[in-house]
Amino acid sequence: MLAVSAAAVIFVAATSDGRNDAFGRPLGTDFSNVYAAGTFVLEGRAAAAFDWDRHYRRQQDIFGAQTQFYGWHYPPFFLFVAGALATMPYALALLVWQGATLLLYLWAIRAIVSSQLSAQDDTARILWLLLAIAFPAVLINLGHGHNGFLTAALIGGALALLDRRPAVAGLLFGLLAYKPQFGIMIPLALAATGRWRVFFSAAVTVVLLALATLLAFGSEVWRAFFDSMPLTRSVVLEAGGTGWHKIQSVFAWVRLWGGGVTLAYAAQIAATLAVAAALVRLWRSEAAYAFKAAALALAALLATPYSLDYDMMTLAPAIAFMAAAGLKHGFAPWEKTGLALMWFVPLVARSLAEYALIPLGLWTMLAMFALILHRARRDVRLSTNPVALRSS
């Protein structure tokens, strides 16, 4: 997988002109909207990034009239990053963005492995790097020039540091506000377990980000953002402008199979509430922390109606926690198979949904969430019941 990914990246780069690939698409396709938004920031017109017509014209100016529209849907916080990257030539900006966030992702996975395994687990301490880099979602993220590395780094790093460095963990959770749909479950888990230092650190981080954005870009950027949200919801999510096969959520599953918008929302709300209830119960239990952390990483994806295949980078921290727990305490039946499938599924999730209408990515995440809950309950039951422990 690593060899294939490296060959694909080298081929795309070698056949590009520095901005567009051999098919006329911007290198790192979706990164084009970040770069275009950054040019508005440098011109002192940050609010223009949320004007779809102006943003599209800017993309055409940079990448050619043939380019398709890549929408900008991020909160104004992310304009700081976009503006900094737009000071560089496009290819260099893409390289810096992907390289820096890839290193952050690898740091987070290493932090998880180091926090869960002892110094004697030398083999695991070496293999984690290969498995983390070769993870198929890495290739998907590189192909889109997207922010999956950053999302995985923030969630994974915060979970690795949660008890040792609560203020830093809260800071990382707060920075996740650049993609707020993935933060729905985090406050629940923190509040349910009384981790108020982490909770307030995250809240302060978000408030400071909002104030910094207000001071840097003015109130009009927030007004433009909120004005664009209904259009984003109706076109990108409800009408499927992104493509149902790309979105890995319960909402998209219902729409992929022909269900209406109302039914899709109802199904997503029901799934989100069920995941929230199960997550709170798990975090309040005596289960090992690795299971709680893996479940929260999965819940972050399952709770939102808008989660794409490159966002499945967040599966990497879940896999790392579960694999480390298995190496330390032993694997339950089907756990290795489930982890292998979860590692592999980002490679085929989009294609299976597009051509066979099989949302395997979502199904795998739901199955692994249920498997984690079952394993956690089993371990708690055995640890509190000596008779059951001897029988097992």
C-alpha positions, -999 to +999 in steps of 0.1 A: +000+000+000+028+024+008+046+016-025+014+022-044+007+054-026+042+067-032+041+058-069+007+075-073+019+107-056+051+108-077+032+102-109+007+130-102+034+154-093+056+145-122+028+149-148+016+183-134+025+218-144+029+230-108-007+240-105-029+215-124-025+178-129-025+159-162-063+160-163-065+197-158-076+196-122-058+216-095-031+196-077-046+185-044-080+194-058-098+206-027-067+225-015-075+250-043-103+265-023-080+271+007-054+288-015-080+309-033-095+320+001-060+329+012-056+353-017-086+372-005-071+374+030-039+389+016-060+415-003-078+425+029-111+410+017-114+379+038-153+379+037-151+374-001-141+338+005-177+330+015-191+345-017-194+314-039-194+334-072-164+354-063-145+324-049-152+304-081-139+333-103-108+335-082-102+297-086-107+301-124-082+330-124-056+308-107-062+274-122-079+281-155-114+286-168-119+248-171-116+242-133-146+230-114-158+248-083-144+237-049-164+254-022-151+271+009-172+260+039-148+265+069-154+288+098-134+321+097-107+306+120-092+287+091-086+319+072-054+324+092-040+292+078-053+300+043-037+335+043-003+321+055-003+295+028-013+319+000+020+338+006+038+309-012+036+296-048+008+271-051+028+239-053+050+249-024+020+259-003+004+224-010+037+207-001+041+227+032+005+221+041+005+184+035+040+179+049+035+198+081+001+182+089+014+147+080+041+152+106+015+163+132-005+132+124+025+109+129+033+127+161-002+120+174+000+083+165+034+080+182+020+097+213-008+072+214+016+042+210+040+056+236+012+062+261-003+027+258+027+004+253+057-002+275+093+002+264+096-036+260+072-036+230+100-029+205+083-045+175+051-025+179+071+007+184+087+002+150+057-011+131+034+018+140+052+041+117+048+018+087+011+012+094+005+049+100+021+061+068+007+032+046-029+037+060-049+041+028-067+072+040-033+089+038-034+085+000-070+097-002-060+128+019-029+135-002-050+132-034-074+158-022-048+181-005-071+180+024-070+185+062-075+149+074-040+148+088-047+178+109-081+165+122-065+131+131-036+149+148-059+171+169-082+143+180-055+117+185-031+141+202-057+154+226-068+119+235-032+108+241-025+138+264-060+139+280-049+129+316-012+138+315-016+173+300-052+183+303-047+220+294-028+210+262-055+184+254-081+211+257-062+234+234-061+207+207-098+200+211-105+237+208-084+240+176-108+214+161-133+242+159-120+247+124-142+216+116-169+219+142-190+190+130-164+166+145-166+182+180-202+172+188-193+142+210-162+157+227-180+180+253-203+151+262-174+128+270-155+155+290-185+166+310-196+130+317-163+122+333-158+156+350-127+166+330-135+202+335-099+215+330-099+200+295-134+213+289-127+249+299-093+249+281-111+239+249-138+265+254-113+293+261-094+283+229-125+286+208-134+320+224-098+333+217-100+321+181-132+339+176-119+371+191-087+369+171-107+364+139-130+393+148-100+416+154-081+405+123-110+404+097-138+423+113-174+414+120-183+411+083-164+379+079-186+362+105-217+377+089-206+363+055-199+329+071-234+326+087-250+339+055-234+311+035-244+283+058-279+278+045-266+275+010-239+250+021-265+229+039-290+229+010-266+224-019-236+204-004-255+182+021-292+180+014-290+180-024-258+159-025-237+184-044-206+166-030-219+132-040-236+107-016-209+081-024-182+104-009-200+111+024-196+085+050-226+091+073-260+077+082-276+107+065-258+100+032-266+063+035-304+071+035-300+095+006-278+071-013-306+045-011-333+070-023-346+082+010-359+118+014-342+146+033-366+144+063-360+106+067-323+111+063-322+138+091-344+116+113-321+086+108-290+107+115-305+122+146-315+088+159-280+074+152-263+105+168-284+102+200-277+064+202-240+070+198-240+098+224-258+076+249-235+047+244-204+069+245-214+086+278-221+052+294-188+039+282-168+069+294-185+067+328-176+030+332-145+014+345-134+003+310-098+007+299-091+042+286-080+029+252-115+017+245-130+050+255-105+069+233-111+047+203-149+050+207-147+088+209-126+090+177-152+069+159-181+087+175-167+120+162-173+107+126-206+089+133-223+118+150-222+142+120-241+140+087-211+154+068-180+132+070-161+124+038-137+096+030-106+117+036-120+125+071-116+088+078-080+097+087-096+100+122-099+062+121-061+060+126-061+071+163-090+047+169-070+018+153-039+028+173-057+028+206-074-005+199-043-022+186-022-011+215-049-023+239-050-057+221-012-060+223-013-053+260-044-072+271-050-096+242-075-094+213-111-104+215-127-125+188-130-106+155-110-076+167-080-082+145-103-087+115-122-056+124-091-035+128-077-048+095-110-039+077-111-005+093-075+002+082-082-009+046-118+004+041-109+041+032-094+028-001-127+013-014-154+032+006-161+057-021-160+033-051-182+007-035-208+034-026-207+049-061-209+017-082-226-008-059-245+015-035-227-002-005-217+023+022-190+000+035-171+028+052-201+037+074-210+001+081-174-007+092-174+023+116-207+013+131-196-023+135-163-013+151-181+011+175-204-018+185-174-041+189-156-016+211-187-013+233-190-051+236-153-055+244-154-028+270-185-043+287-169-078+286-136-066+302-154-046+329-176-076+337-147-100+340-127-076+361-155-072+386-165-109+386-137-133+398-158-163+389-163-152+353-127-143+351-116-178+361-141-193+337-128-173+308 
